[in-house]
Amino acid sequence: MSSESIIQQGYDNGSATTVSGNVTSTNTAGASVYISPIVLDFFLTFNLLICGNIVGLLGISGNIINIIVFYKQGYEDSVNITLTALAVSDIGALVFVLMVIVMINPWFLNVDVSIVHIDVATMLAFYPHNYFIRVCGFITAFASCERCLCVLVPLKVKQIVTKRFSLLVNVFIFIVMLLDLFPVYYVVYLDWTFIPNQNKSLIASNYRQNPFAILRYTYFVTEIFVPYFTFFVIILSNVIIGLKLNARSQWLNSVSHTNNKKDNAVSNREKRVVLMLIVVSVIFIVCLIPQSAILTALIQVQDLGSGGRYFDVSMLCYSISYLMEAVCSSVNILVYYKMSSKYRKTLCRFFKCYY
């Protein structure tokens, strides 16, 4: 379910990719099974019921609430612009992950329709989902850099990161990351394809001549470099923030001979900021690492790709990673509510809950 699996030529042990002119279709009927079909069906169905119906729908609702709250607060603070953009990208990621989960679910796979289910799910949902996940990564990295500047140059950050600058950066991220989709949709397309073993034509993935020259490079950039680069930026920014705030807290303690209560309050606020940054960073990285690991493994083991002998292993891993990605895109409302008194007050006013 990636461009790596699309460009592979074929497999042994009964699973093969048939190439005819500019048409490719995958036959997975003879693929070796390394995961019990019952186990795989259980996880895929579990994803549909839990990830799809509960986590996904609650996450979409939560991110809509986030957008409303940040709109109510206003966009005088550039951070609200970034968090709104993050909520929009989270909604996109959740919508398309729900589409993937539905289209690869055993109930849907058993429906007799004239499509190759994996091919259609990949083109219509998997790649758009990846796009929004990459956007989430870059927006989170930008937010981390913005907070890092607040700590390093607190007196100049308002001049550097203005509302206009923040808006332009977030819009730029959404537009530039469309380049992630262009190579695949240029090389690969859906069309009617004759499947010999089924003796009928189905809508399946087709590719233009010589796609390998494009996909071998774009796969490395979009599926390997981009996610690990965003992880690196997020970790580095938060390490700098933690060290700087810790050094500032120690300095305040060393020079505070009077008004200890005020200094302790400052120190406690800084600790809460550090804790919130750690929570946000850990949630994002932990929940996104499984997908990055799968896409990295596809480079070394092509049989993990669509039609390969180990594709059932990939499906099991994807079912876990989809759940974690849905959680990642859904829990921000809980983090904001728990750690931001301003967010809580705005949310309570919105629901007319006074306390």
KOLKOLNU-702850 format. One record per residue: residue number from 1; y, z, x of N, C-alpha, C in turn. Coordinates in steps of 0.001 Angstrom, whole numbers, plus 500000, padded with zeros to 6 digits. Layout:
% residues N
   n    n.Y    n.Z    n.X   ca.Y   ca.Z   ca.X    c.Y    c.Z    c.X
 NUM      Y      Z      X      Y      Z      X      Y      Z      X
...
***
This chain:
% residues 355
   n    n.Y    n.Z    n.X   ca.Y   ca.Z   ca.X    c.Y    c.Z    c.X
   1 498805 500000 500826 500000 500000 500000 501256 500000 500868
   2 501301 499127 501875 502456 498977 502732 502449 497588 503300
   3 503522 497204 503973 503559 495877 504567 502503 495712 505631
   4 502083 496807 506245 501008 496723 507238 499722 496249 506600
   5 499431 496731 505379 498199 496325 504706 498290 494899 504191
   6 499509 494428 503933 499667 493062 503439 499398 492049 504535
   7 499792 492340 505779 499698 491338 506829 498344 491321 507528
   8 497462 492249 507184 496172 492241 507844 495317 491077 507356
   9 494483 490544 508234 493760 489315 507945 492481 489535 507152
  10 491792 490624 507374 490538 490790 506633 489734 491945 507161
  11 488595 492203 506536 487782 493348 506880 486306 492959 506871
  12 485523 493815 507538 484075 493648 507543 483474 494437 506390
  13 482180 494519 506384 481436 495335 505413 481756 494987 503970
  14 481899 493721 503673 482020 493305 502282 483412 493271 501734
  15 484410 493807 502453 485777 493752 501956 486523 492707 502729
  16 487182 491792 502037 487816 490681 502728 489108 490291 502052
  17 489986 489688 502843 491208 489114 502320 491084 487605 502376
  18 491168 486963 501232 491020 485525 501153 492368 484866 501326
  19 492478 483971 502297 493733 483310 502564 493560 481825 502328
  20 494400 481256 501476 494325 479839 501174 495741 479290 501103
  21 496141 478554 502126 497504 478045 502175 498468 479200 502305
  22 499304 479394 501319 500256 480496 501342 499882 481572 500332
  23 498607 481645 499992 498157 482595 498972 497187 483577 499588
  24 497350 484833 499253 496413 485858 499716 495997 486720 498540
  25 494736 487041 498481 494259 487972 497450 493217 488864 498067
  26 493200 490103 497634 492331 491092 498253 491168 491427 497351
  27 489980 491388 497948 488770 491766 497229 488301 493098 497756
  28 488357 494109 496954 487972 495449 497384 486664 495909 496744
  29 486003 495023 496071 484811 495445 495340 483718 495922 496265
  30 483655 495327 497462 482579 495698 498361 482963 496704 499401
  31 484179 497256 499279 484643 498193 500288 483771 499441 500303
  32 483508 499955 501518 482711 501160 501650 483453 502342 501058
  33 482745 503238 500435 483348 504398 499787 483087 505626 500647
  34 484158 506267 501133 484029 507458 501954 484485 508701 501196
  35 485111 508499 500060 485514 509595 499173 484795 509394 497847
  36 484198 510458 497325 483511 510358 496034 484462 509839 494968
  37 484035 508824 494195 484910 508313 493126 485349 509393 492152
  38 484490 510376 491914 484848 511470 491005 486005 512285 491577
  39 485932 512561 492882 486993 513326 493543 488299 512554 493519
  40 488225 511263 493850 489424 510439 493876 490049 510329 492486
  41 489219 510091 491473 489724 509994 490100 490367 511304 489649
  42 489776 512425 490086 490337 513728 489724 491754 513871 490268
  43 491939 513550 491554 493255 513710 492169 494270 512750 491559
  44 493846 511517 491288 494767 510553 490696 495166 510959 489284
  45 494202 511485 488520 494508 511956 487164 495357 513213 487209
  46 495042 514109 488141 495848 515320 488331 497296 514948 488621
  47 497490 513938 489455 498841 513472 489761 499559 512990 488505
  48 498842 512269 487658 499462 511749 486443 499900 512892 485534
  49 499055 513906 485396 499344 515000 484474 500371 515972 485039
  50 500221 516340 486313 501086 517352 486912 502336 516714 487516
  51 502112 515801 488468 503242 515181 489162 504055 514323 488211
  52 503352 513555 487360 504046 512641 486476 504708 513333 485301
  53 503920 514067 484533 504425 514616 483279 505243 515887 483461
  54 504934 516670 484473 505609 517968 484620 506673 517914 485724
  55 506219 517772 486973 507161 517811 488097 508172 516672 488004
  56 507672 515452 487746 508565 514299 487732 509619 514378 486644
  57 509207 514660 485426 510158 514707 484313 511135 515877 484455
  58 510627 517031 484901 511524 518158 485154 512496 517839 486283
  59 511995 517126 487320 512864 516768 488441 513968 515817 488036
  60 513643 514830 487212 514669 513902 486725 515710 514656 485904
  61 515243 515538 485033 516176 516336 484218 517044 517230 485107
  62 516423 517848 486105 517161 518730 487006 518234 517991 487785
  63 517927 516773 488236 518916 516015 489003 520046 515500 488116
  64 519741 515208 486856 520812 514852 485911 521746 516042 485725
  65 521161 517239 485621 521976 518457 485520 522822 518637 486779
  66 522233 518380 487949 522988 518483 489204 524212 517574 489188
  67 524017 516332 488750 525134 515380 488701 526229 515890 487768
  68 525835 516422 486603 526813 516943 485640 527578 518121 486233
  69 526843 519036 486915 527485 520213 487510 528487 519802 488583
  70 528116 518888 489461 529028 518468 490524 530230 517719 489945
  71 530005 516992 488853 531121 516321 488186 532082 517350 487593
  72 531524 518416 486991 532353 519466 486424 533154 520186 487507
  73 532530 520364 488681 533217 521033 489781 534316 520168 490372
  74 534174 518852 490209 535153 517936 490781 534754 517502 492174
  75 535397 516473 492655 535041 515896 493946 536132 516091 494992
  76 536897 517194 494838 537856 517539 495878 537129 517898 497164
  77 535971 518525 497010 535125 518846 498162 534192 517666 498419
  78 534230 517110 499634 533421 515935 499956 531930 516225 499864
  79 531546 517512 500005 530127 517869 499924 529568 517525 498541
  80 530365 517695 497495 529907 517372 496143 529604 515888 495980
  81 530348 515044 496694 530077 513610 496651 528707 513325 497253
  82 528429 513941 498389 527143 513734 499062 525988 514267 498222
  83 526160 515440 497633 525095 516021 496819 524864 515215 495543
  84 525921 514618 495005 525755 513739 493843 524960 512494 494228
  85 525297 511903 495370 524543 510740 495856 523086 511096 496096
  86 522835 512303 496614 521457 512748 496837 520717 512881 495516
  87 521389 513402 494483 520761 513534 493168 520424 512165 492583
  88 521315 511182 492765 521057 509826 492264 519840 509226 492971
  89 519765 509379 494293 518616 508831 495028 517334 509562 494665
  90 517419 510863 494402 516230 511613 493971 515723 511115 492623
  91 516649 510798 491707 516232 510260 490407 515507 508934 490596
  92 516061 508055 491438 515403 506777 491709 514018 506957 492305
  93 513891 507876 493268 512588 508133 493887 511585 508650 492858
  94 512026 509530 491968 511125 510093 490967 510696 509048 489941
  95 511626 508212 489492 511282 507183 488501 510208 506256 489056
  96 510374 505813 490291 509421 504848 490840 508109 505508 491283
  97 508155 506785 491683 506887 507440 492005 506077 507642 490732
  98 506747 507864 489589 506035 507960 488321 505381 506632 487971
  99 506080 505523 488251 505501 504200 488012 504259 503982 488870
 100 504338 504369 490143 503182 504219 491037 502002 505023 490515
 101 502272 506285 490152 501199 507177 489698 500523 506621 488450
 102 501313 506087 487529 500740 505519 486307 499911 504282 486628
 103 500418 503420 487506 499769 502131 487753 498513 502241 488609
 104 498360 503335 489379 497138 503490 490166 496215 504541 489558
 105 496548 505008 488357 495700 505989 487691 494419 505328 487179
 106 493272 506027 487229 492001 505437 486778 492057 504878 485351
 107 492789 505532 484454 492883 505023 483088 493528 503646 483063
 108 494592 503473 483825 495274 502186 483854 494462 501146 484624
 109 493766 501573 485681 492961 500645 486467 491817 500055 485655
 110 491339 500800 484656 490230 500325 483827 490673 499432 482681
 111 491983 499278 482526 492489 498395 481474 492318 496940 481939
 112 491770 496133 481072 491513 494731 481417 492785 493906 481224
 113 493557 493816 482292 494769 492990 482279 494683 492015 483447
 114 495426 490938 483341 495307 489855 484330 496177 490112 485562
 115 495949 491240 486204 496689 491565 487426 495762 492241 488416
 116 496110 492149 489689 495503 492989 490713 496357 494247 490774
 117 495842 495351 490282 496645 496538 490025 497386 497028 491269
 118 496677 497113 492398 497291 497642 493609 498434 496740 494066
 119 498226 495422 494003 499271 494487 494424 500523 494648 493568
 120 500344 494693 492258 501493 494796 491354 502186 496147 491519
 121 501417 497229 491644 502007 498552 491836 502799 498613 493135
 122 502268 497972 494180 502957 497964 495467 504302 497255 495376
 123 504312 496085 494761 505524 495275 494710 506571 495839 493745
 124 506130 496344 492604 507069 496777 491569 507509 498233 491716
 125 506707 499064 492358 507027 500489 492383 506992 501115 493770
 126 505970 500767 494583 505808 501443 495879 506991 501167 496798
 127 507380 499906 496940 508487 499578 497842 509825 500110 497335
 128 510164 499981 496035 511402 500616 495564 511400 502136 495753
 129 510232 502772 495555 510139 504213 495792 510443 504535 497252
 130 509877 503754 498172 510150 503964 499588 511635 503800 499903
 131 512276 502836 499233 513706 502615 499446 514493 503877 499106
 132 514238 504463 497945 514992 505648 497541 514654 506854 498422
 133 513407 506934 498888 513050 508024 499801 513823 507898 501109
 134 513957 506668 501629 514722 506453 502864 516197 506787 502637
 135 516719 506419 501462 518103 506755 501132 518277 508275 501101
 136 517329 508975 500471 517370 510449 500451 517408 511009 501864
 137 516609 510422 502755 516560 510898 504128 517888 510743 504836
 138 518511 509580 504698 519780 509353 505373 520901 510200 504768
 139 520895 510374 503452 521929 511213 502836 521763 512664 503274
 140 520513 513144 503351 520267 514497 503844 520701 514640 505286
 141 520439 513609 506106 520876 513631 507501 522404 513649 507590
 142 523071 512859 506739 524531 512845 506735 525084 514207 506319
 143 524464 514822 505301 524906 516147 504869 524734 517169 505989
 144 523633 517062 506744 523406 517977 507869 524462 517782 508951
 145 524793 516517 509247 525833 516232 510245 527192 516744 509776
 146 527460 516590 508476 528726 517061 507912 528844 518575 508052
 147 527755 519281 507746 527779 520741 507885 527878 521148 509349
 148 527261 520345 510214 527337 520628 511648 528778 520524 512139
 149 529509 519515 511671 530913 519370 512041 531746 520536 511520
 150 531393 521033 510325 532107 522179 509769 532006 523396 510675
 151 530883 523521 511361 530674 524659 512247 531299 524413 513617
 152 531185 523190 514117 531680 522887 515472 533194 522767 515512
 153 533772 522074 514530 535231 521870 514511 535766 522212 513123
 154 535737 523488 512750 536112 523869 511378 537548 523521 511008
 155 538451 523470 511990 539852 523204 511697 540155 521714 511553
 156 539254 520864 512045 539512 519421 512012 538588 518668 511060
 157 537584 519361 510530 536572 518658 509739 537167 518025 508485
 158 538175 518678 507888 538792 518122 506679 539518 516814 506973
 159 539986 516675 508213 540644 515434 508596 539641 514335 508925
 160 538463 514743 509392 537433 513768 509770 536635 513316 508553
 161 536079 514290 507821 535233 513992 506658 536069 514156 505392
 162 536768 513108 505029 537573 513119 503807 536722 512680 502615
 163 537294 512804 501410 536588 512332 500217 536282 510844 500315
 164 537251 510080 500775 537079 508637 500904 535986 508301 501917
 165 536011 509021 503042 535006 508784 504082 533608 509096 503566
 166 533447 510232 502888 532144 510624 502361 531635 509616 501337
 167 532522 509161 500450 532126 508167 499447 531687 506869 500106
 168 532441 506403 501096 532114 505148 501775 530782 505257 502515
 169 530544 506384 503167 529282 506562 503900 528096 506534 502954
 170 528189 507233 501829 527069 507275 500892 526813 505913 500242
 171 527889 505207 499880 527717 503858 499338 527124 502942 500402
 172 527581 503093 501635 527073 502291 502752 525572 502504 502942
 173 525129 503760 502810 523700 504059 502958 522881 503329 501899
 174 523330 503381 500643 522606 502703 499564 522534 501201 499806
 175 523623 500608 500290 523654 499152 500485 522834 498731 501697
 176 523029 499420 502806 522342 499024 504039 520840 499193 503913
 177 520407 500244 503218 518972 500464 503098 518284 499410 502236
 178 519073 498568 501540 518469 497433 500840 517826 496463 501833
 179 518299 496508 503081 517681 495672 504118 516225 496061 504339
 180 515881 497291 503946 514494 497743 504019 513600 496918 503096
 181 514156 496465 501965 513364 495726 500982 513372 494224 501221
 182 514415 493699 501833 514568 492248 501932 513400 491552 502641
 183 512950 492015 503834 511875 491283 504523 510595 491165 503704
 184 510176 492274 503065 508929 492253 502297 509051 491332 501091
 185 510155 491447 500346 510305 490617 499156 510600 489155 499493
 186 511033 488904 500721 511195 487514 501151 509845 486901 501503
 187 508986 487690 502156 507700 487180 502640 506633 487239 501559
 188 506616 488306 500770 505552 488537 499803 506098 488387 498384
 189 505320 487784 497512 505728 487628 496119 504480 487642 495232
 190 504680 487915 493958 503583 487942 492994 503468 486579 492320
 191 502227 486107 492200 501995 484823 491538 500539 484777 491086
 192 500248 483815 490210 498873 483645 489762 498006 483191 490926
 193 496871 483876 491093 495970 483604 492217 494539 483572 491704
 194 493778 482576 492120 492370 482485 491704 491543 483432 492554
 195 490816 484344 491887 489960 485322 492560 488516 484853 492407
 196 487889 484335 493474 486547 483735 493360 485495 484686 492814
 197 485466 485964 493276 484388 486853 492859 484493 487231 491380
 198 485695 487083 490784 485861 487343 489353 485942 486055 488543
 199 486022 484929 489244 486058 483605 488622 487190 483480 487594
 200 488354 484015 487962 489505 483881 487093 490774 484080 487907
 201 491877 483694 487318 493166 483837 487987 493836 485133 487555
 202 494393 485840 488543 495108 487088 488298 496456 487039 489005
 203 497380 487854 488541 498649 488003 489252 498406 488911 490446
 204 498620 488366 491643 498330 489095 492869 499405 488783 493904
 205 499329 489499 495032 500279 489281 496114 500008 487941 496790
 206 501049 487186 497020 501006 485948 497778 502034 486053 498894
 207 501843 485318 499958 502851 485387 501014 503171 483995 501539
 208 504383 483899 502063 504811 482646 502648 504139 482457 503991
 209 504216 481277 504508 503527 480975 505758 504085 481813 506903
 210 503148 482263 507753 503460 483019 508953 504351 484232 508682
 211 503895 485169 507862 504711 486358 507599 504657 487399 508711
 212 503674 487249 509604 503421 488290 510598 504597 488483 511545
 213 505300 487396 511884 506423 487492 512812 507518 488394 512266
 214 507651 488435 510939 508678 489274 510322 508167 490688 510086
 215 507003 490795 509455 506530 492100 508996 506128 493038 510128
 216 505649 492507 511231 505211 493385 512317 506384 494167 512901
 217 507589 493569 512865 508770 494255 513390 509446 495111 512323
 218 509565 494591 511123 510227 495358 510068 509418 496589 509692
 219 508084 496507 509783 507260 497672 509476 507573 498816 510435
 220 507681 498495 511721 507981 499535 512710 509341 500164 512438
 221 510331 499361 512093 511680 499874 511877 511750 500722 510612
 222 511273 500161 509478 511469 500812 508184 510492 501950 507920
 223 509258 501823 508392 508237 502810 508058 507985 503825 509183
 224 508403 503518 510400 508163 504427 511518 509480 504981 512061
 225 510365 504098 512520 511596 504560 513173 512514 505299 512203
 226 512786 504717 511038 513765 505292 510105 513400 506713 509676
 227 512181 506969 509168 511889 508350 508727 511911 509361 509860
 228 511337 508999 511028 511333 509959 512125 512734 510163 512705
 229 513568 509142 512647 514952 509286 513098 515704 510267 512202
 230 515520 510154 510890 516199 511085 509982 515688 512509 510182
 231 514380 512673 510414 513849 514009 510712 514538 514582 511951
 232 514669 513755 512977 515273 514206 514236 516716 514644 514022
 233 517493 513842 513297 518898 514172 513055 519020 515464 512255
 234 518194 515618 511230 518253 516827 510391 517903 518070 511205
 235 516822 517979 511986 516404 519138 512794 517458 519475 513833
 236 517967 518457 514555 518961 518691 515604 520231 519311 515022
 237 520710 518778 513904 521936 519291 513291 521781 520747 512881
 238 520631 521072 512287 520438 522444 511812 520190 523417 512953
 239 519587 522948 514045 519444 523805 515226 520817 524130 515803
 240 521687 523117 515903 523047 523341 516407 523800 524305 515505
 241 523668 524120 514183 524340 525014 513231 523865 526452 513412
 242 522534 526622 513501 521983 527962 513649 522453 528640 514923
 243 522434 527908 516043 522869 528486 517324 524347 528833 517305
 244 525147 527930 516733 526591 528158 516708 526957 529345 515827
 245 526342 529420 514649 526633 530531 513751 526149 531857 514324
 246 525016 531831 515006 524505 533048 515626 525444 533518 516730
 247 525942 532553 517540 526877 532910 518607 528175 533465 518025
 248 528655 532874 516938 529889 533348 516308 529687 534745 515727
 249 528529 534992 515132 528242 536307 514555 528204 537374 515640
 250 527597 537054 516794 527551 538009 517902 528953 538290 518447
 251 529772 537241 518486 531143 537425 518977 531939 538320 518037
 252 531766 538113 516726 532463 538955 515753 532034 540412 515878
 253 530741 540634 516114 530247 542001 516258 530794 542669 517510
 254 530980 541881 518568 531446 542447 519839 532924 542798 519819
 255 533707 542100 518995 535154 542348 518974 535591 543160 517769
 256 534676 543496 516871 535058 544202 515638 535014 545701 515871
 257 536157 546276 516170 536259 547726 516316 536837 548360 515058
 258 537469 547529 514243 538030 548009 512978 537602 547075 511865
 259 537730 547552 510677 537420 546741 509492 536000 546187 509557
 260 535046 547070 509903 533652 546647 510051 533090 546071 508769
 261 533535 546583 507633 532996 546119 506365 533295 544638 506159
 262 534520 544219 506514 534892 542818 506368 534093 541940 507321
 263 533935 542395 508558 533174 541615 509534 531722 541475 509127
 264 531139 542554 508586 529754 542477 508136 529604 541503 506982
 265 530626 541452 506112 530572 540509 505002 530566 539070 505512
 266 531406 538802 506532 531426 537463 507123 530074 537127 507722
 267 529501 538110 508452 528206 537877 509084 527126 537601 508045
 268 527120 538333 506948 526120 538130 505907 526263 536766 505250
 269 527500 536329 505026 527712 535005 504439 527169 533919 505370
 270 527407 534086 506663 526911 533106 507626 525380 533070 507639
 271 524769 534244 507518 523309 534292 507481 522764 533586 506247
 272 523456 533743 505101 523002 533060 503891 523136 531544 504025
 273 524206 531093 504701 524381 529662 504939 523249 529126 505798
 274 522934 529846 506870 521848 529425 507759 520530 529372 506997
 275 520272 530409 506167 519031 530445 505399 518941 529255 504448
 276 520053 528921 503769 520033 527795 502841 519760 526482 503584
 277 520379 526312 504754 520157 525103 505545 518701 524996 505987
 278 518143 526128 506382 516740 526119 506814 515831 525756 505643
 279 516097 526337 504475 515270 526064 503295 515324 524588 502927
 280 516533 524023 502854 516685 522620 502491 515986 521714 503503
 281 516164 522009 504773 515574 521162 505823 514047 521251 505820
 282 513531 522471 505684 512078 522643 505696 511444 521947 504503
 283 512052 522072 503319 511505 521425 502122 511441 519922 502314
 284 512539 519340 502797 512577 517889 502963 511547 517417 503982
 285 511521 518041 505149 510640 517562 506214 509172 517795 505873
 286 508844 518993 505372 507451 519300 505042 506927 518366 503950
 287 507753 518085 502955 507299 517253 501835 507226 515776 502202
 288 508009 515333 503187 508021 513912 503542 507120 513569 504724
 289 506705 514569 505494 505845 514312 506654 504525 513628 506266
 290 503844 514024 505145 502562 513380 504821 502665 511870 504666
 291 503687 511379 503973 503814 509933 503811 504048 509248 505147
 292 504900 509834 505978 505160 509254 507293 503891 509244 508139
 293 503082 510284 508005 501832 510339 508763 500867 509242 508313
 294 500807 509002 507004 499929 507934 506496 500376 506578 507020
 295 501684 506303 506933 502197 505014 507382 502026 504837 508885
 296 502111 505942 509633 501860 505874 511075 500384 505595 511349
 297 499505 506226 510576 498066 506023 510774 497653 504584 510510
 298 498358 503891 509620 498017 502502 509308 498156 501583 510521
 299 499007 501965 511465 499153 501153 512673 497882 501209 513495
 300 497288 502392 513582 496099 502583 514409 494818 502179 513689
 301 494769 502398 512377 493549 502128 511602 493916 501220 510433
 302 493777 499921 510620 494158 498986 509569 493219 499051 508370
 303 492017 499588 508568 491085 499708 507441 491564 500720 506405
 304 492639 501459 506722 493230 502340 505721 494069 501563 504715
 305 494368 500288 505022 495201 499473 504144 494445 498954 502947
 306 495164 498310 502044 494580 497778 500826 493448 496810 501145
 307 492272 497089 500590 491101 496256 500831 490250 496740 501985
 308 490716 497752 502734 489969 498242 503885 488848 499185 503515
 309 487993 499446 504486 486841 500325 504245 487254 501748 503925
 310 488427 502160 504430 488881 503534 504227 490033 503617 503228
 311 490179 502598 502397 491319 502592 501476 491244 503746 500480
 312 490028 504184 500125 489911 505324 499224 490467 506595 499871
 313 490339 506700 501199 490936 507827 501918 492458 507770 501804
 314 493003 506548 501961 494456 506372 501818 494916 506767 500418
 315 494152 506355 499400 494530 506675 498026 494570 508185 497804
 316 493585 508894 498381 493564 510351 498255 494778 510965 498955
 317 495087 510467 500153 496245 510980 500899 497548 510668 500172
 318 497635 509454 499606 498836 509083 498864 499015 509966 497632
 319 497915 510313 496964 498038 511150 495770 498633 512510 496118
 320 498316 513013 497314 498886 514285 497765 500340 514104 498169
 321 500629 513031 498913 502001 512814 499386 502944 512543 498223
 322 502471 511835 497179 503325 511571 496025 503724 512872 495333
 323 502772 513796 495217 503067 515080 494593 504120 515835 495397
 324 503977 515827 496724 504915 516544 497583 506296 515886 497546
 325 506333 514553 497493 507615 513856 497411 508300 514153 496087
 326 507512 514228 495010 508085 514562 493704 508659 515977 493718
 327 507946 516902 494352 508450 518273 494477 509745 518285 495276
 328 509781 517531 496381 510974 517474 497233 512186 516986 496448
 329 511991 515994 495592 513101 515430 494828 513444 516250 493596
 330 512666 517306 493330 512855 518067 492095 513395 519475 492300
 331 513207 520050 493501 513489 521480 493674 514917 521790 494084
 332 515735 520758 494326 517100 521033 494783 517879 521893 493799
 333 517649 521689 492502 518370 522479 491513 518067 523966 491677
 334 516839 524308 492035 516485 525711 492250 517173 526271 493493
 335 517246 525448 494559 517909 525881 495790 519393 526112 495530
 336 520039 525169 494833 521468 525314 494543 521720 526550 493681
 337 520892 526735 492665 521091 527852 491746 520900 529197 492446
 338 519911 529261 493318 519607 530518 493997 520635 530856 495061
 339 521170 529881 495746 521959 530141 496953 523442 529790 496827
 340 523862 529271 495681 525273 528922 495511 525814 529601 494256
 341 526677 530607 494450 527267 531302 493303 528189 530371 492522
 342 528866 529457 493208 529740 528501 492527 528938 527594 491610
 343 527764 527158 492085 526887 526310 491266 526405 527083 490039
 344 526015 528340 490240 525520 529161 489123 526595 529337 488058
 345 527812 529610 488496 528888 529831 487529 529185 528556 486737
 346 529214 527421 487440 529480 526150 486743 528354 525819 485778
 347 527119 526049 486216 525970 525770 485356 525981 526665 484119
 348 526299 527932 484303 526325 528859 483166 527453 528516 482203
 349 528595 528093 482739 529684 527669 481851 529284 526430 481067
 350 528546 525546 481743 528104 524318 481065 527181 524642 479898
 351 526297 525605 480076 525368 526002 479012 525925 527142 478161
 352 527176 527496 478404 527839 528566 477658 527081 529883 477776
 353 526618 530148 478988 525924 531407 479254 526838 532253 480143
 354 527338 533329 479628 528255 534175 480371 527528 535489 480732
 355 527805 535904 481923 527224 537161 482343 528187 537907 483224
***
